[in-house]
Amino acid sequence: MFYLIYCYLREHCFDKKVANYLSSILKVEEENKQKDNRIAIASLLCAVAYANHDTSDVELISIEKNLIKLLALDKEQVQVLMNLAKEEVQESTSIFDFTSQLEELDHETRISVIEAMWHTAYADDHLDEMEEAIIRRVAGLIYVPHSEFIRTKLKVLDEMK
C-alpha cells in the first residue's frame, strides 16, 4: 500500500527532495521504482464507471473484484488504488494519459484489462454507449485487435447468463 502512495506522489510531486524523502521512509526497493502501471489500469476501469456520470455501487464493486484478480492485490490495497484512480480520472483530460503507461504490458494482460473494462461496463446490467466508446478507444490505444475486443465482450456477456 505504501508503495502505491509513493508512486503516486513520485509522479505528481514537483519537489524531488520530497519524493526522495518519501522513498527513504517507505524503503522502496530500487527495482520497484520502475513506473507502476496499476494506477493506470485502475484509472481505466474507473473511467468506464464514470463515463455516463451515473456510477453505481455495483460498478465500484466490480472494479474492486477485477483489480484484486488482475493485479493480485488485497482489498485494502485496492481501496487505496481506487481512491488514487478516481482522482486521476477527474484530473485527466484524456484516457491517453493512462494507456501510454501500459506500453510494457504483455498481450494477455492487455486483453485482461479490456475484459475487466467490459465487466465494469456490464456490472449494472446496462451498457452505455460512452462506456463502450471508452473501451473501444482503449483497445485501439493498447493494441488489442478488434477481434479480441469483440471476443472479450461476448465472453463477459456469456458469463452474465
Sequence and secondary structure as in RCSB ss.txt:
>XXXX:A:sequence
MFYLIYCYLREHCFDKKVANYLSSILKVEEENKQKDNRIAIASLLCAVAYANHDTSDVELISIEKNLIKLLALDK
EQVQVLMNLAKEEVQESTSIFDFTSQLEELDHETRISVIEAMWHTAYADDHLDEMEEAIIRRVAGLIYVPHSEFI
RTKLKVLDEMK
>XXXX:A:secstr
 HHHHHHHHHHH S HHHHHHHHHHHT  GGGGS   HHHHHHHHHHHHTTTS   HHHHHHHHHHHHHHH   H
HHHHHHHHHHHHHHHH S THHHHGGGTT  HHHHHHHHHHHHHHHHTTS   HHHHHHHHHHHHHTT  HHHHH
HHHHHHHHHH 
